[in-house]
Amino acid sequence: MSMSENFAFQDADALCRMSATELAAAYRQRSVSPVDVTQACLARAEEIDPAFNAFTFIDHDGALEAARASEARWATGNPLSKVDGVPATLKDIVWVKNWQVRFGSSVTSQAPFTEDAPSVRLMREAGVVFLAQTTTPEFGWKAVTDSKAFGVTVNPHDRNMTAGGSSGGAAVAAMLGAGVFHLGTDGGGSIRIPSAFCGLTGIKPTFTRVPAYPASAFGTVAHIGPMCRSAEDAFLMLKAMSGRDRHDWNQGEGQLAPLEWEPMDVKGLRIGYWTTPPAGRLDPEVAAIVDRQMASLEAEGAVVEPFALPAKDLLETFHVHWFSGAAARLEPFSATERAEIDPGLLEIADIGASYDAKRLVAAQTDRANFGARMDQALSEYDFILSPAVTVPAFGAGLNVPAGSGLRHWTEWASFSFPINLTQQPAGVVPCGRTEAGLPVALQVIGARGKDAHVLSFLAAVDALGN
C-alpha cells in the first residue's frame, strides 16, 4: 500500500492551490503526500490543456516516480530541502534530462536530452517534481506565445486574449493550478509580461543569480526565473534554482548577496515612478490602475517621485542586441528548415544579420552607459516602479494589439526590455483589473543583487490589495 493511501482525502482543487510552504508543512505532518499533490496537478494539467494550450509534454511517469521518492524521504524525515515534493513545470527552452526540448520549433532535434540545464539540476537536487513542459514561441523570440509546431496559448481570464510570452504556457499553468513552481525565461519581458497578463507574480532575477547553460544566443539580456501565484513561492523557487555552476562563465567568481526573506514595511521607502515608456504609448486604463496602486503606497508612507529613464534610443539599442541574437540563433538552419520557421522571427534575424561590427559595439557601449546610470539611480532610490506592460492582454495569435499601428512586440513591451539591458532584478505583481476583467500589474525594479528585497516588496504590495 502506498503511504499516500493513509492520508486524509483532500479536495483536488485545494491540493492544486496549496503554496510551497503549506505543502512542506502538510508533508511533514503526513496529512498530504507528494503523490497526492502530483496526481492532482497532473490531472489539472490534462484538464486545462485542450482549452488553453499550456503544455508540449506532460510527464506522468517521471513525475509520479519523483513524487514517490519524495514521499519516501518525507516518511523518514529526510527531505532534500524545504521544497522537496513541490510540483513544477519547465519551459520548452531549458535542457531537461530524458525530455525532448524543441524550443517551440519543428526544426529542432527530437532526441531526448542527456543532461539537465543548471537551473533544472538544482531544482531536481532539491527534490522538486517536474510535471510538464510548457509552451513558448519559437526560440522564445517574442512576448506572446504561439508557434507553428505547438499552436496558440490563450489567457486563463479570456480565451480570446493572449497569455503573453514567451513564457505563456508557464503563466497559464501557474494561474490554473497545474503546479506551484514554474520556470520561465526573460530576454525582454518573457517572465514579467505573461505574469502580468495572467495575474501572477514573476521575477527576472539579477543576471547570473540563476546559472544558465548553454549560453543564450540572445546574449546577456537573457535571464531565468520563477513564475508563481505568490511572492513567497517565487522566493522559495528562486532559492532552489540559484547557485554557482561552472558551466556558466558569465557568473564569474563574484558572489551575489544570499537570498534572505524579510517582511517589508513600505513606510519611508524612496520610490522612483517611471511612467513614460521608451516606445509605444501607455494605455490610459492601465495608467489609471497603476496610479491608484501608487497612491496606496503613498498613503502607507512611501515617498514617490517622478522618474525618467536616463537614456535615449533604447528601442534601437535593444533591437541591435535582440535581432543580432536572432540572426545567430537561426544561422545553423538550412533554407528548407528556415521555410518552416516563424516569418516574424526570420524578419528580425535578417535585420540582425545586416548589422556590422561597429553598430553592435556602439549598441553595447550605449547599453553599458545606460546600465551604469541605472545602477546609480538605484543607489538613490529603494525601488523604481512602473506599469508592467503598456497595454492589457490583447487578441490571441497577434504579435501587436490590433489597430495599434505598432510593428514589433518590443514597442508595447517597452517597460520590460530596458531592464534586460541593465540586468537588474525586476518583478511584477497584480494591482487591479480592467473593466473587461483583464489583470494589470505593477513592475518593481531593484538594485542588482537585491532580489529578495524586490520579492519582499512585491509581497507588501500584494498585501495592500487592489
LUMMI-554467 format. One record per residue (C-alpha): chain; x, y, z. Coordinates in Angstrom, 1 decimal, always signed. Layout:
BEGIN
<rec 'A', <X, Y, Z>>,
...
//
This chain:
BEGIN
<rec 'A', <+0.0, +0.0, +0.0>>,
<rec 'A', <+1.3, +3.5, -0.9>>,
<rec 'A', <+1.8, +5.8, +2.0>>,
<rec 'A', <-0.4, +8.2, +0.2>>,
<rec 'A', <-3.4, +5.9, +0.8>>,
<rec 'A', <-3.2, +6.6, +4.5>>,
<rec 'A', <-3.7, +10.3, +4.2>>,
<rec 'A', <-7.0, +12.0, +4.7>>,
<rec 'A', <-8.9, +12.7, +1.5>>,
<rec 'A', <-8.2, +16.2, +0.1>>,
<rec 'A', <-10.2, +18.2, -2.4>>,
<rec 'A', <-8.2, +18.1, -5.7>>,
<rec 'A', <-8.6, +21.8, -6.3>>,
<rec 'A', <-7.4, +22.6, -2.8>>,
<rec 'A', <-4.3, +20.4, -3.4>>,
<rec 'A', <-3.6, +22.3, -6.6>>,
<rec 'A', <-3.8, +25.6, -4.9>>,
<rec 'A', <-1.5, +24.9, -1.9>>,
<rec 'A', <+1.6, +27.0, -1.5>>,
<rec 'A', <+5.1, +25.6, -1.2>>,
<rec 'A', <+5.1, +26.4, +2.5>>,
<rec 'A', <+1.8, +24.8, +3.0>>,
<rec 'A', <+2.9, +21.7, +1.2>>,
<rec 'A', <+6.0, +21.3, +3.3>>,
<rec 'A', <+4.0, +21.6, +6.5>>,
<rec 'A', <+1.5, +19.0, +5.2>>,
<rec 'A', <+4.2, +16.6, +4.0>>,
<rec 'A', <+5.9, +16.9, +7.4>>,
<rec 'A', <+2.6, +16.2, +9.3>>,
<rec 'A', <+1.8, +13.4, +6.8>>,
<rec 'A', <-1.6, +14.9, +6.2>>,
<rec 'A', <-0.9, +15.1, +2.5>>,
<rec 'A', <+1.5, +13.2, +0.3>>,
<rec 'A', <+3.7, +14.4, -2.6>>,
<rec 'A', <+2.0, +11.6, -4.6>>,
<rec 'A', <-1.5, +13.0, -3.8>>,
<rec 'A', <-0.4, +16.5, -4.9>>,
<rec 'A', <+1.4, +15.3, -8.1>>,
<rec 'A', <-1.6, +13.3, -9.1>>,
<rec 'A', <-4.0, +16.3, -8.6>>,
<rec 'A', <-1.7, +18.6, -10.6>>,
<rec 'A', <-1.2, +16.1, -13.4>>,
<rec 'A', <-5.0, +15.8, -13.7>>,
<rec 'A', <-5.3, +19.6, -13.7>>,
<rec 'A', <-2.7, +19.8, -16.5>>,
<rec 'A', <-4.6, +17.3, -18.6>>,
<rec 'A', <-7.9, +19.1, -17.9>>,
<rec 'A', <-6.7, +22.6, -18.9>>,
<rec 'A', <-4.5, +21.8, -21.8>>,
<rec 'A', <-7.2, +21.4, -24.5>>,
<rec 'A', <-8.7, +24.8, -23.8>>,
<rec 'A', <-5.6, +26.8, -23.1>>,
<rec 'A', <-2.7, +25.0, -24.8>>,
<rec 'A', <-0.2, +25.4, -22.0>>,
<rec 'A', <+1.9, +22.2, -22.5>>,
<rec 'A', <+4.1, +20.5, -25.1>>,
<rec 'A', <+4.5, +17.4, -22.9>>,
<rec 'A', <+3.1, +16.1, -19.6>>,
<rec 'A', <+5.4, +13.6, -17.9>>,
<rec 'A', <+3.1, +11.4, -15.9>>,
<rec 'A', <+5.6, +8.5, -15.3>>,
<rec 'A', <+8.5, +10.7, -14.5>>,
<rec 'A', <+6.5, +13.0, -12.2>>,
<rec 'A', <+5.0, +10.1, -10.2>>,
<rec 'A', <+8.3, +8.4, -9.9>>,
<rec 'A', <+9.8, +11.6, -8.4>>,
<rec 'A', <+6.8, +12.1, -6.2>>,
<rec 'A', <+7.1, +8.6, -4.8>>,
<rec 'A', <+10.7, +9.1, -4.0>>,
<rec 'A', <+9.8, +12.4, -2.3>>,
<rec 'A', <+7.1, +10.7, -0.3>>,
<rec 'A', <+9.6, +8.1, +1.0>>,
<rec 'A', <+12.0, +10.8, +2.1>>,
<rec 'A', <+9.4, +12.8, +4.0>>,
<rec 'A', <+8.2, +9.5, +5.6>>,
<rec 'A', <+11.7, +9.0, +7.1>>,
<rec 'A', <+12.1, +12.7, +8.0>>,
<rec 'A', <+14.9, +13.2, +5.4>>,
<rec 'A', <+13.6, +15.6, +2.7>>,
<rec 'A', <+16.2, +17.0, +0.4>>,
<rec 'A', <+15.0, +20.6, +1.1>>,
<rec 'A', <+12.0, +22.6, +2.2>>,
<rec 'A', <+10.6, +22.3, -1.3>>,
<rec 'A', <+11.1, +18.6, -1.7>>,
<rec 'A', <+7.9, +17.3, -3.5>>,
<rec 'A', <+6.7, +20.6, -4.7>>,
<rec 'A', <+5.3, +20.2, -8.3>>,
<rec 'A', <+6.8, +22.4, -11.1>>,
<rec 'A', <+6.7, +23.0, -14.8>>,
<rec 'A', <+9.7, +23.7, -17.1>>,
<rec 'A', <+9.6, +25.9, -20.2>>,
<rec 'A', <+10.4, +24.3, -23.5>>,
<rec 'A', <+13.6, +26.2, -23.7>>,
<rec 'A', <+15.9, +24.7, -21.0>>,
<rec 'A', <+17.6, +21.3, -21.1>>,
<rec 'A', <+15.9, +18.5, -19.2>>,
<rec 'A', <+17.4, +15.1, -19.0>>,
<rec 'A', <+15.3, +12.4, -20.8>>,
<rec 'A', <+12.9, +15.0, -22.3>>,
<rec 'A', <+12.7, +16.3, -25.8>>,
<rec 'A', <+13.4, +20.1, -25.8>>,
<rec 'A', <+12.1, +21.6, -29.0>>,
<rec 'A', <+12.4, +25.3, -28.3>>,
<rec 'A', <+8.9, +25.7, -29.7>>,
<rec 'A', <+10.1, +24.7, -33.1>>,
<rec 'A', <+9.6, +21.9, -35.6>>,
<rec 'A', <+13.2, +22.2, -37.0>>,
<rec 'A', <+15.0, +21.2, -33.8>>,
<rec 'A', <+16.1, +17.7, -32.9>>,
<rec 'A', <+13.6, +15.2, -31.4>>,
<rec 'A', <+16.3, +13.3, -29.5>>,
<rec 'A', <+15.9, +13.4, -25.7>>,
<rec 'A', <+18.5, +15.5, -23.8>>,
<rec 'A', <+21.1, +13.6, -21.8>>,
<rec 'A', <+21.6, +16.3, -19.1>>,
<rec 'A', <+19.8, +19.0, -17.2>>,
<rec 'A', <+20.4, +22.7, -17.5>>,
<rec 'A', <+22.0, +24.0, -14.3>>,
<rec 'A', <+18.7, +25.5, -13.0>>,
<rec 'A', <+16.9, +22.3, -13.6>>,
<rec 'A', <+19.6, +20.3, -11.9>>,
<rec 'A', <+19.5, +22.5, -8.9>>,
<rec 'A', <+15.7, +22.1, -8.5>>,
<rec 'A', <+16.0, +18.3, -9.1>>,
<rec 'A', <+18.6, +18.1, -6.4>>,
<rec 'A', <+16.1, +19.9, -4.1>>,
<rec 'A', <+13.5, +17.3, -4.7>>,
<rec 'A', <+11.2, +19.4, -6.9>>,
<rec 'A', <+8.8, +17.2, -9.0>>,
<rec 'A', <+8.7, +18.1, -12.7>>,
<rec 'A', <+5.2, +17.7, -14.1>>,
<rec 'A', <+5.3, +19.0, -17.6>>,
<rec 'A', <+7.0, +21.2, -20.3>>,
<rec 'A', <+5.3, +24.5, -21.1>>,
<rec 'A', <+4.8, +26.2, -24.4>>,
<rec 'A', <+6.9, +29.0, -25.9>>,
<rec 'A', <+7.1, +30.8, -29.2>>,
<rec 'A', <+9.8, +29.6, -31.5>>,
<rec 'A', <+13.2, +30.0, -29.7>>,
<rec 'A', <+11.4, +32.4, -27.2>>,
<rec 'A', <+11.7, +35.2, -29.7>>,
<rec 'A', <+8.6, +37.3, -28.8>>,
<rec 'A', <+6.4, +38.3, -26.0>>,
<rec 'A', <+3.3, +36.3, -27.0>>,
<rec 'A', <+3.1, +32.5, -27.2>>,
<rec 'A', <+2.3, +30.8, -30.4>>,
<rec 'A', <+4.2, +28.7, -32.9>>,
<rec 'A', <+3.7, +26.6, -36.0>>,
<rec 'A', <+4.7, +23.5, -34.1>>,
<rec 'A', <+2.6, +23.8, -30.9>>,
<rec 'A', <-0.2, +26.3, -31.6>>,
<rec 'A', <-1.6, +29.3, -29.8>>,
<rec 'A', <-1.6, +29.6, -26.0>>,
<rec 'A', <-4.5, +31.7, -24.6>>,
<rec 'A', <-5.3, +33.7, -21.5>>,
<rec 'A', <-7.0, +32.0, -18.5>>,
<rec 'A', <-9.1, +35.1, -17.9>>,
<rec 'A', <-10.3, +35.3, -21.5>>,
<rec 'A', <-9.6, +32.7, -24.1>>,
<rec 'A', <-9.8, +35.3, -26.9>>,
<rec 'A', <-6.8, +37.0, -25.5>>,
<rec 'A', <-3.1, +36.2, -25.5>>,
<rec 'A', <-1.4, +34.8, -22.3>>,
<rec 'A', <+1.7, +36.8, -23.2>>,
<rec 'A', <+5.1, +35.3, -23.7>>,
<rec 'A', <+7.4, +34.0, -24.3>>,
<rec 'A', <+6.7, +32.0, -21.1>>,
<rec 'A', <+3.0, +31.9, -21.8>>,
<rec 'A', <+2.4, +28.2, -21.1>>,
<rec 'A', <+4.1, +28.6, -17.7>>,
<rec 'A', <+1.8, +31.5, -16.8>>,
<rec 'A', <-1.3, +29.5, -17.7>>,
<rec 'A', <-0.1, +26.5, -15.7>>,
<rec 'A', <+0.6, +28.7, -12.7>>,
<rec 'A', <-2.7, +30.6, -12.8>>,
<rec 'A', <-4.8, +27.4, -13.2>>,
<rec 'A', <-3.1, +25.3, -10.6>>,
<rec 'A', <-1.0, +22.9, -12.6>>,
<rec 'A', <+1.9, +23.1, -10.3>>,
<rec 'A', <+3.4, +25.6, -7.8>>,
<rec 'A', <+6.8, +26.5, -9.3>>,
<rec 'A', <+7.0, +27.5, -13.0>>,
<rec 'A', <+10.3, +28.1, -14.7>>,
<rec 'A', <+10.3, +31.0, -17.2>>,
<rec 'A', <+13.0, +32.8, -19.2>>,
<rec 'A', <+13.1, +36.5, -19.8>>,
<rec 'A', <+15.1, +38.2, -22.5>>,
<rec 'A', <+12.9, +41.3, -23.0>>,
<rec 'A', <+10.0, +40.7, -20.6>>,
<rec 'A', <+9.2, +37.0, -21.1>>,
<rec 'A', <+8.6, +36.3, -17.4>>,
<rec 'A', <+7.1, +39.6, -16.5>>,
<rec 'A', <+4.7, +40.1, -19.4>>,
<rec 'A', <+2.8, +36.7, -19.2>>,
<rec 'A', <+2.8, +37.0, -15.4>>,
<rec 'A', <+1.2, +40.5, -15.8>>,
<rec 'A', <-1.3, +39.4, -18.4>>,
<rec 'A', <-2.4, +36.3, -16.4>>,
<rec 'A', <-2.4, +37.8, -12.9>>,
<rec 'A', <+0.7, +36.3, -11.3>>,
<rec 'A', <+3.9, +37.2, -9.5>>,
<rec 'A', <+7.1, +36.7, -11.6>>,
<rec 'A', <+10.6, +37.9, -11.3>>,
<rec 'A', <+13.5, +38.4, -13.7>>,
<rec 'A', <+16.3, +37.9, -11.2>>,
<rec 'A', <+19.7, +39.7, -11.2>>,
<rec 'A', <+21.6, +38.4, -14.2>>,
<rec 'A', <+23.7, +35.4, -13.1>>,
<rec 'A', <+21.7, +34.8, -9.9>>,
<rec 'A', <+20.4, +31.6, -11.7>>,
<rec 'A', <+23.1, +29.8, -13.7>>,
<rec 'A', <+22.5, +29.3, -17.4>>,
<rec 'A', <+24.0, +26.7, -19.8>>,
<rec 'A', <+24.3, +26.7, -22.7>>,
<rec 'A', <+24.7, +30.5, -23.0>>,
<rec 'A', <+21.7, +32.0, -24.8>>,
<rec 'A', <+22.2, +33.1, -28.4>>,
<rec 'A', <+20.4, +36.3, -27.4>>,
<rec 'A', <+23.4, +37.0, -25.1>>,
<rec 'A', <+23.5, +38.7, -21.7>>,
<rec 'A', <+20.0, +40.1, -21.8>>,
<rec 'A', <+18.6, +36.6, -21.2>>,
<rec 'A', <+17.6, +35.6, -17.6>>,
<rec 'A', <+16.0, +32.5, -16.0>>,
<rec 'A', <+13.5, +32.9, -13.1>>,
<rec 'A', <+10.3, +31.9, -11.3>>,
<rec 'A', <+6.6, +32.5, -12.1>>,
<rec 'A', <+4.3, +31.7, -9.2>>,
<rec 'A', <+1.0, +32.6, -7.6>>,
<rec 'A', <+2.7, +34.5, -4.8>>,
<rec 'A', <+5.9, +36.3, -4.0>>,
<rec 'A', <+6.7, +33.8, -1.2>>,
<rec 'A', <+6.5, +30.9, -3.6>>,
<rec 'A', <+8.7, +32.8, -6.1>>,
<rec 'A', <+11.2, +33.4, -3.3>>,
<rec 'A', <+11.4, +29.7, -2.4>>,
<rec 'A', <+11.7, +28.7, -6.1>>,
<rec 'A', <+14.4, +31.3, -6.7>>,
<rec 'A', <+16.4, +29.9, -3.8>>,
<rec 'A', <+16.1, +26.4, -5.1>>,
<rec 'A', <+17.2, +27.3, -8.7>>,
<rec 'A', <+20.1, +29.7, -7.7>>,
<rec 'A', <+23.7, +28.8, -7.3>>,
<rec 'A', <+27.2, +28.6, -8.8>>,
<rec 'A', <+27.7, +26.4, -11.8>>,
<rec 'A', <+31.0, +26.4, -13.6>>,
<rec 'A', <+29.3, +25.8, -17.0>>,
<rec 'A', <+28.1, +29.4, -16.7>>,
<rec 'A', <+31.2, +31.5, -17.4>>,
<rec 'A', <+29.1, +34.7, -17.1>>,
<rec 'A', <+28.7, +34.1, -13.4>>,
<rec 'A', <+32.4, +34.8, -12.8>>,
<rec 'A', <+33.9, +34.3, -9.4>>,
<rec 'A', <+31.9, +37.0, -7.6>>,
<rec 'A', <+29.1, +36.1, -5.3>>,
<rec 'A', <+25.7, +37.8, -5.1>>,
<rec 'A', <+24.2, +38.5, -1.7>>,
<rec 'A', <+22.4, +35.5, -0.3>>,
<rec 'A', <+18.6, +35.4, -0.6>>,
<rec 'A', <+17.0, +36.1, +2.8>>,
<rec 'A', <+13.3, +36.9, +3.2>>,
<rec 'A', <+12.5, +39.9, +5.4>>,
<rec 'A', <+8.9, +41.3, +5.6>>,
<rec 'A', <+9.0, +44.8, +4.3>>,
<rec 'A', <+7.3, +48.0, +5.6>>,
<rec 'A', <+6.8, +50.4, +2.8>>,
<rec 'A', <+6.8, +53.5, +5.1>>,
<rec 'A', <+9.7, +55.7, +4.3>>,
<rec 'A', <+10.8, +53.9, +1.2>>,
<rec 'A', <+12.0, +56.2, -1.6>>,
<rec 'A', <+10.5, +55.2, -4.9>>,
<rec 'A', <+11.0, +56.5, -8.4>>,
<rec 'A', <+7.8, +56.2, -10.5>>,
<rec 'A', <+8.6, +55.6, -14.2>>,
<rec 'A', <+5.5, +56.3, -16.4>>,
<rec 'A', <+6.9, +57.2, -19.9>>,
<rec 'A', <+7.9, +54.1, -21.9>>,
<rec 'A', <+10.7, +54.5, -24.5>>,
<rec 'A', <+8.4, +53.2, -27.2>>,
<rec 'A', <+4.7, +52.8, -27.8>>,
<rec 'A', <+2.0, +54.5, -25.7>>,
<rec 'A', <+0.7, +53.7, -22.2>>,
<rec 'A', <-2.9, +52.7, -22.3>>,
<rec 'A', <-5.0, +55.2, -20.2>>,
<rec 'A', <-6.9, +52.4, -18.3>>,
<rec 'A', <-3.6, +50.7, -17.4>>,
<rec 'A', <-2.2, +54.1, -16.3>>,
<rec 'A', <-5.1, +54.8, -14.0>>,
<rec 'A', <-5.0, +51.4, -12.3>>,
<rec 'A', <-1.3, +51.7, -11.6>>,
<rec 'A', <-1.7, +55.3, -10.4>>,
<rec 'A', <-4.2, +54.1, -7.9>>,
<rec 'A', <-1.7, +51.5, -6.6>>,
<rec 'A', <+0.9, +54.2, -6.3>>,
<rec 'A', <-1.5, +56.3, -4.3>>,
<rec 'A', <-2.0, +53.4, -1.9>>,
<rec 'A', <+1.8, +53.1, -1.4>>,
<rec 'A', <+2.0, +56.9, -0.7>>,
<rec 'A', <-0.9, +56.5, +1.8>>,
<rec 'A', <+1.2, +53.9, +3.6>>,
<rec 'A', <+4.1, +56.3, +3.9>>,
<rec 'A', <+6.2, +55.6, +0.8>>,
<rec 'A', <+7.9, +58.7, -0.8>>,
<rec 'A', <+7.1, +58.7, -4.5>>,
<rec 'A', <+8.9, +60.9, -7.0>>,
<rec 'A', <+8.7, +61.0, -10.9>>,
<rec 'A', <+11.5, +59.1, -12.6>>,
<rec 'A', <+12.6, +59.2, -16.2>>,
<rec 'A', <+15.0, +56.6, -17.8>>,
<rec 'A', <+18.5, +58.1, -18.1>>,
<rec 'A', <+19.0, +57.1, -21.8>>,
<rec 'A', <+17.7, +57.7, -25.3>>,
<rec 'A', <+17.2, +55.4, -28.3>>,
<rec 'A', <+16.7, +52.4, -26.0>>,
<rec 'A', <+14.5, +50.6, -28.5>>,
<rec 'A', <+17.3, +50.7, -31.1>>,
<rec 'A', <+19.8, +49.6, -28.6>>,
<rec 'A', <+17.7, +46.6, -27.6>>,
<rec 'A', <+16.9, +45.8, -31.2>>,
<rec 'A', <+20.6, +45.6, -32.1>>,
<rec 'A', <+21.2, +43.1, -29.3>>,
<rec 'A', <+18.0, +41.1, -29.9>>,
<rec 'A', <+18.0, +41.0, -33.7>>,
<rec 'A', <+21.7, +40.1, -33.7>>,
<rec 'A', <+20.9, +37.2, -31.4>>,
<rec 'A', <+18.1, +36.0, -33.6>>,
<rec 'A', <+20.5, +36.0, -36.6>>,
<rec 'A', <+22.9, +33.9, -34.6>>,
<rec 'A', <+20.2, +31.5, -33.4>>,
<rec 'A', <+19.0, +30.8, -36.9>>,
<rec 'A', <+22.4, +30.7, -38.7>>,
<rec 'A', <+22.7, +26.9, -38.5>>,
<rec 'A', <+19.4, +26.1, -40.2>>,
<rec 'A', <+19.1, +25.3, -43.9>>,
<rec 'A', <+16.9, +27.2, -46.4>>,
<rec 'A', <+14.5, +24.3, -46.2>>,
<rec 'A', <+14.4, +24.4, -42.4>>,
<rec 'A', <+14.1, +28.2, -42.4>>,
<rec 'A', <+10.9, +27.9, -44.6>>,
<rec 'A', <+9.3, +26.2, -41.5>>,
<rec 'A', <+10.3, +29.0, -39.1>>,
<rec 'A', <+8.0, +31.8, -37.9>>,
<rec 'A', <+8.2, +34.6, -40.5>>,
<rec 'A', <+8.4, +37.3, -37.8>>,
<rec 'A', <+11.5, +35.6, -36.4>>,
<rec 'A', <+13.0, +35.3, -39.9>>,
<rec 'A', <+12.4, +39.0, -40.4>>,
<rec 'A', <+14.2, +40.2, -37.3>>,
<rec 'A', <+17.0, +37.7, -38.0>>,
<rec 'A', <+17.5, +39.1, -41.4>>,
<rec 'A', <+17.7, +42.6, -39.9>>,
<rec 'A', <+20.2, +41.4, -37.3>>,
<rec 'A', <+22.3, +39.8, -40.0>>,
<rec 'A', <+22.6, +43.2, -41.7>>,
<rec 'A', <+24.3, +44.9, -38.7>>,
<rec 'A', <+28.0, +45.5, -38.9>>,
<rec 'A', <+30.5, +45.2, -36.0>>,
<rec 'A', <+30.6, +48.9, -35.5>>,
<rec 'A', <+26.9, +49.1, -34.9>>,
<rec 'A', <+26.9, +46.2, -32.5>>,
<rec 'A', <+29.8, +47.7, -30.5>>,
<rec 'A', <+28.1, +51.1, -30.4>>,
<rec 'A', <+24.9, +49.4, -29.0>>,
<rec 'A', <+27.0, +47.6, -26.4>>,
<rec 'A', <+28.6, +50.9, -25.3>>,
<rec 'A', <+25.2, +52.6, -25.1>>,
<rec 'A', <+24.0, +49.7, -23.0>>,
<rec 'A', <+26.9, +50.0, -20.6>>,
<rec 'A', <+26.4, +53.7, -20.1>>,
<rec 'A', <+22.7, +53.2, -19.5>>,
<rec 'A', <+23.3, +50.3, -17.1>>,
<rec 'A', <+25.7, +52.5, -15.1>>,
<rec 'A', <+23.2, +55.3, -14.8>>,
<rec 'A', <+20.5, +52.8, -13.7>>,
<rec 'A', <+22.9, +51.4, -11.0>>,
<rec 'A', <+23.4, +55.0, -9.8>>,
<rec 'A', <+19.6, +55.6, -9.7>>,
<rec 'A', <+19.1, +52.5, -7.7>>,
<rec 'A', <+21.7, +53.7, -5.2>>,
<rec 'A', <+19.4, +56.7, -4.6>>,
<rec 'A', <+16.0, +55.0, -4.8>>,
<rec 'A', <+14.9, +51.9, -2.9>>,
<rec 'A', <+12.9, +50.8, -5.9>>,
<rec 'A', <+11.8, +52.1, -9.3>>,
<rec 'A', <+8.2, +51.3, -10.1>>,
<rec 'A', <+6.3, +51.3, -13.4>>,
<rec 'A', <+3.4, +49.6, -15.1>>,
<rec 'A', <+4.4, +46.1, -16.1>>,
<rec 'A', <+3.2, +46.4, -19.6>>,
<rec 'A', <+1.9, +49.4, -21.6>>,
<rec 'A', <-1.3, +47.5, -22.6>>,
<rec 'A', <-3.6, +44.8, -21.1>>,
<rec 'A', <-3.7, +41.4, -22.8>>,
<rec 'A', <-4.9, +41.7, -26.5>>,
<rec 'A', <-6.1, +39.2, -29.1>>,
<rec 'A', <-4.5, +35.8, -29.1>>,
<rec 'A', <-2.4, +34.9, -32.2>>,
<rec 'A', <-1.4, +38.6, -32.7>>,
<rec 'A', <+2.1, +40.0, -32.2>>,
<rec 'A', <+0.8, +43.5, -31.5>>,
<rec 'A', <-2.6, +44.9, -30.5>>,
<rec 'A', <-5.0, +45.1, -33.4>>,
<rec 'A', <-5.2, +48.7, -34.8>>,
<rec 'A', <-2.2, +49.8, -32.7>>,
<rec 'A', <+0.0, +50.7, -35.7>>,
<rec 'A', <+2.9, +49.0, -33.9>>,
<rec 'A', <+5.3, +46.8, -35.9>>,
<rec 'A', <+7.3, +44.8, -33.3>>,
<rec 'A', <+6.3, +43.3, -29.9>>,
<rec 'A', <+9.1, +45.4, -28.3>>,
<rec 'A', <+7.1, +48.6, -28.9>>,
<rec 'A', <+4.4, +47.5, -26.4>>,
<rec 'A', <+6.8, +45.7, -24.1>>,
<rec 'A', <+8.8, +48.8, -23.5>>,
<rec 'A', <+8.6, +48.8, -19.7>>,
<rec 'A', <+10.3, +45.5, -19.6>>,
<rec 'A', <+13.1, +45.3, -22.2>>,
<rec 'A', <+15.2, +48.2, -20.8>>,
<rec 'A', <+15.7, +46.3, -17.6>>,
<rec 'A', <+17.1, +43.3, -19.5>>,
<rec 'A', <+19.7, +45.7, -20.8>>,
<rec 'A', <+20.6, +46.7, -17.2>>,
<rec 'A', <+20.4, +43.2, -15.7>>,
<rec 'A', <+18.7, +44.4, -12.5>>,
<rec 'A', <+16.0, +42.3, -10.8>>,
<rec 'A', <+12.5, +43.2, -11.8>>,
<rec 'A', <+9.3, +41.6, -10.7>>,
<rec 'A', <+5.6, +42.1, -11.3>>,
<rec 'A', <+2.6, +41.8, -9.1>>,
<rec 'A', <-1.1, +42.2, -9.9>>,
<rec 'A', <-2.5, +45.6, -9.0>>,
<rec 'A', <-6.0, +45.6, -10.5>>,
<rec 'A', <-8.2, +44.7, -13.4>>,
<rec 'A', <-9.6, +46.5, -16.4>>,
<rec 'A', <-13.3, +46.9, -16.9>>,
<rec 'A', <-13.1, +43.9, -19.2>>,
<rec 'A', <-11.7, +41.8, -16.3>>,
<rec 'A', <-8.1, +41.5, -17.5>>,
<rec 'A', <-5.3, +41.7, -15.0>>,
<rec 'A', <-3.0, +44.8, -14.8>>,
<rec 'A', <+0.4, +44.6, -12.9>>,
<rec 'A', <+2.9, +46.8, -11.3>>,
<rec 'A', <+6.6, +46.3, -12.1>>,
<rec 'A', <+9.2, +46.7, -9.2>>,
<rec 'A', <+12.8, +47.2, -10.1>>,
<rec 'A', <+15.6, +46.8, -7.6>>,
<rec 'A', <+19.4, +47.2, -7.4>>,
<rec 'A', <+21.5, +44.3, -8.7>>,
<rec 'A', <+21.7, +41.6, -6.1>>,
<rec 'A', <+18.6, +42.8, -4.2>>,
<rec 'A', <+16.3, +40.1, -5.5>>,
<rec 'A', <+14.9, +39.2, -2.0>>,
<rec 'A', <+14.1, +42.9, -1.4>>,
<rec 'A', <+12.2, +43.0, -4.7>>,
<rec 'A', <+10.2, +39.9, -3.7>>,
<rec 'A', <+9.5, +41.2, -0.2>>,
<rec 'A', <+8.2, +44.4, -1.7>>,
<rec 'A', <+6.0, +42.5, -4.2>>,
<rec 'A', <+4.5, +40.7, -1.2>>,
<rec 'A', <+3.9, +44.0, +0.6>>,
<rec 'A', <+2.1, +45.4, -2.5>>,
<rec 'A', <+0.0, +42.3, -2.7>>,
<rec 'A', <-0.9, +42.6, +0.9>>,
<rec 'A', <-2.3, +46.1, +0.3>>,
<rec 'A', <-4.9, +44.7, -2.0>>,
<rec 'A', <-6.2, +46.3, -5.2>>,
//
